[in-house]
Amino acid sequence: MKKKSTLKKPICVLATLTLTASILIPATAMAEENNTSNGSFPLSNSSYLANTGWTGGGTNSMATSAEGTTASNQSIFYDNETSYGYKWAYSDDMSGVQSSPGISFGWNWSNGYQGAGNFPVEIFRDNDRRNQMSNHRTQMKNIDTSVSYSTSDVTGDYATGYTMFVHNTQWAGAETTPSYLIKVITSTSANGTETADGASMDASDTTNRDQPNVGDNTMNSGTASGTMEGQTTNGGWGEWIDTVQLDGASWNIYRSSMSDMTTSSMTNSINIFGTNREGSVYTFVRTENTDMASLNLSDFVRDLLGRNELPTSGYYVSGVKFGTDVMSGSGKLTLSNWSISAQ
């Protein structure tokens, strides 16, 4: 019998399917902040920090609470190359994803992935094919990344981590809907607070938690439907698949569908769940929160290939994003290190 997600609140798809700015502002030479919905700051290695969000109806990414009142906004800031990030302030009674600020590298609903080194990365099983020049078995490129960050004054519900956008073409454009999303969540409010000895609560342990059920507005929630076979009503990440050890940590794996999402930028998503599980969202949730990670994201792709969850040819990782899905409350995330490469 498959284990089902028993999370008390839906944690929606991390930093997904939101419009990001395709025009970047000039290089930042001094401390600066931007609270416009299309604001961005260029970073090194062809990546950029973007103030993305779903609920921003105007230029200030405003949101409306359950009581119909206007909530506060979100902003990105850049102090220097070792201090930059984003802030958010929403009502505690919000539901669904209010914002998803973060760093983008490669494709992310824009034409901004030109210049992202060695992207897109073709997906295939290691040793499934031979190099035409040397006749040696080949391996999928490694997508190596590291990040260090801190959060402060955090309330409400959130999930921070990576999103890989997978397309069935190596020429994905701004209007090309991803075939798959692969999430790697490094810290989340679902893991609870730190214990007295500094340890974090395990993500699979939901006993006696008094947490609000957020994300049940499917207009804003990526995985809040609860209609998937084997998925519980409160199973925000979808159906539990397995627990796996990858890159020195333990991760719970969940599967949901992009058809659970309804956004103005993804009008065709409801029709793409089909062959080879196309339209799936795979979420790896670290069982203990961390604010420092060095990962090979290709290891997570390889795990799914080994489970026959992904097709073995004709698909590409077109872009990677590191950011936070904010469901409710307020907080600040400051990055001191970020790097990514594919080789």
N, C-alpha and C positions, 0 to 999 in steps of 0.2 A: 504493500500500500504506500502510495506517495505521501510524503509529509507535506502539509499545506502551510502556507504563510499564515501566521497568527499575529501579525503586527497589529497594534491597537489603532494605528492610523495609517492611511495610505501615504507613502512617500512617493511622490510622482517622479516621472522620468526626469532624470537630471539634465538640466540645461539643454533641452532638446527643442528642435523645431521652432526656433525663434529667429526673427529677422535680425541680422547683424549689419552694422554699418559697412558699406563697401568703400567709403571714402575715409581715409585716416587723416587725423590732424597732424601738423608738422611735429617733428621730434620735440619732446618735452624737455625743457632746460631747467625748470624750476617746479616747486611744488604746485600742483594744480588739481582741481576737482571739477567734475562734470556730472550734472544730474539730468541731462537730456536723454531721451530714449534712444537716440542713435549716436550717443557720444562714444568715443574710443580713444585710446592712447596706444601708439605703436611701441612695441617691445622688441627685443633682440630676436634674431633667428626667424624673421618673417611672421612672428606672432603678434597679436594685439589684444589688449584688454578692452572689452566691450560692455556697455551698460544695457544689456538685453533684458527684455521683460515681455510678458504676454498681456498684462492688464493695462498697460499704459495707453490711454486713449488720446493723450495729447503729447506735449513735448517733455513732460516731467514725470512720466511713468507713474501716474496716480492710480490708485486702486480703490475699490469700494468694499466696505465690510458687509457682513451679514445684516447689519442694521441699516445699511444704505448710506452710511456716512463716508465721506472721503478720507482715505487713509493717507499716510505720509508716503514719501517717495524713496527711491534708491539712487545711489550715486557711485561713481568710480573715482578713485584718486590716485595720483602718482606723485610721490615725494622724491624718490630717487630710484636707482636701479635695484636696490635691495629693500625697498619699502613702497609697495603699491597694492591696490586691492579695491574693495568695494564695501559700501555700507547700505543697510536697508532698515526701514522702519514702517511696519505695517501693523494693523490691528491684530490682537490675539485671537479674534473670532473669524479670521479669514479662512477660506477654503480653496483648495486647488493651488496651482503654482502661481504665485504673484510675480516672481521675477527669477531670472536665471543669469545673473552677471557672471563673467568669467573670461578666461584667456582662450582665444581660438588660434589654431594652427591648421592651415589647410582649409578645406571646404567647411562652410557653416552657413548655409542659406545666403551665400554671397559669392561673388566671383573672386574672392580674396585669396584663393589658395595657390595662385601662380607664385612661384618662387619658394614655396614650402618644400625644402629639400627632400628629394626622393619620394615625394608623394604624387599620386596615390600609391599605396602598397598593395600589390596583388596578394590575394588570399589563396593558399593551397597547402596541402599536407606536405610536411617535410619529406624529401626523398621520393615524392610521387613523380618527379620528372627529372630529366637530365639536361645539363647545360649543353647547348648545341655545339659550343666550341671545344669544351674539354671532355664531354661525355660523362662528367661526374654528376652525381645526384645533387640536386639543389635544395636550398632551404628558403622558406619565407623570410623576408627581411625582418629584423628585430626593430621594434619601435620602443626605443629606450627613453625613459622620462624620469625626471626627479622633481620634487616639489617640497618646499618647506613653507608652512604658513601658521598663523595663529588667529584664533577667534576671540573676541571680547564682547562682553555685555550682550550675550546671545540669549534670547527668549524665543519661545514658539518652536515651530517645526521646520526642519531644514535637512538637506542631504548634500554633501560636498564630495566631489570626485570627478572622474573622467567620463567622457562620452566619446565613443568611436562611431563615426558615420560611415556606413558601408553601402556602396552603390553597385549596381550591376553594369557599370560602365566606367572606364577610366577617364571619361571626359565629362564628368558631372558638372552641371552648371547651376546657376542660382535657383532655377525652378525645378531642378531634378530631385524628386522625392527619394530619400534613402530607402534601400531595401531592408536593412537591418540597423538596429542601434545596439551597441554593446556598452553597458555602463559598468564602471568600476568605482564603487563608493568607498571612500577612505574614512569618512566620518559622518555621523548622522545623529539627529536627536533621538532616533529609534534605539540607539545604543544606551540611552540614559546618561546619567551624570557619573563622574568618576567617584569611586568609593574612597573610603578614608585612607586606604593604602596606595591610592593613585591608580588602581586598576579600573578599566572601563567595564561596564556591564555588557555581557554577551548579547549580540543582536538577536539570537534565537530565544533568549530568555525574556518572555513578556509577562511573566507571572506577577500579579499584584501591581501592575503599572497603571497609574491613573493618567491616561493620556487622551486628549481630545481626538475625535474621529474627524480628521481634516481631509480635504481633497475629494469630497464626494460630489463636488460640482464638476461634471465631466466636461464642461466647456473649458475649464482651466486645468483639469487633472489629466495627467498622462496615463495613469494606470488605475483609475478609481472605479472602473466599471463594475467589477465583481461578477460579471456574467460569464467569464471564461470557465470552461469545464475544469473542475478540481480546484477552483480558486475561491477562497472564502471572501465574504463581504468586505472585511477589513484588510484583506491581503493586498496592500498597496503595490507591492512589487510583482504580484501575480502568483503563479504556481511555483512552489518550491521544487527544484530539481535535485540538488545534491549539495553537500559541503565538500570543499576541496582545499588542498594546501597548494598555494601558488606564491612564488616570490617571497617566501619566508613568513607567510601569514595564512590564516584560515578565512575562507570566504563562503558565504551561502549564495547559491545560484538560484535565480528566479527567472521565469519566462512569462511575459505578457505580450500584448499585441498593440501595435500602433493604431489599430482600428479603434482602440479605446480613446484616442485623442481626437479632438475636434478643434482645429485652429484655422484662422483665416489664411494661413500660409501653407496649409496641408489639406486642401479640399478633397484630394483623391485618396487619402490614406485609408479610408474605410474599405476600399475595394482591393487592396494589395495583399491581403493575407491569403496566401495560396501556396503554390508549388515551393517545395523545399523550405517550408515555414517562412516564406518571405513575408515581411511585415512584422516579424517578431522583435521584441525588445528583451535582451538578456541583461540581467542586472547581477553583478557580483558585489555582495555587501560584506565588507570586512567585519568580522565578528567583534573586534575591538577597535575603537577609534584611534586614529593616529594623525598627527599634524606634520609628519615627515615621511615621505615615501620615495623609494627608488624602484621603479617597476619596468619590466619589459611587457608592454601591453600586448605584444604578439603572443605571449604565453596564454593569455585569456582567450585569444582567438583560436589558438591551437587546442585548448581544452574543449571548446565548442566543436571544432572540427572532429576531434576524437570521439565526440558523442553523436556525430552525424546530425548536429543541429544547424550546421551551415553547409552550403554547397562547396565543392572542392575546386571549382574553377569558374572563371568569368566574373568574379566579384572583387571589389577593391575597398580598402580603407582610404577614404578620400580626405578625411579630416579628423582632428582630435580637439576636444575642448576640455578644459579644466575649469570648473566653476561650482556654483551653489544653486540648487533649487530651493527657493524660499517659499514655504507654504503659509507661514504666519509669524508674527512677532518681529523682533528687531535684532540687529547685531552688526558686527564689523569683522571682516576677514582681511588680514594683511599678509601678503606674500613677501618672503625674503629671498626665495630662490625658485627658479622655474627653468627647466630645460627640456628639450625633446629633439630626437633625431631618429632617422630611419636608415638602417644600413644592413 
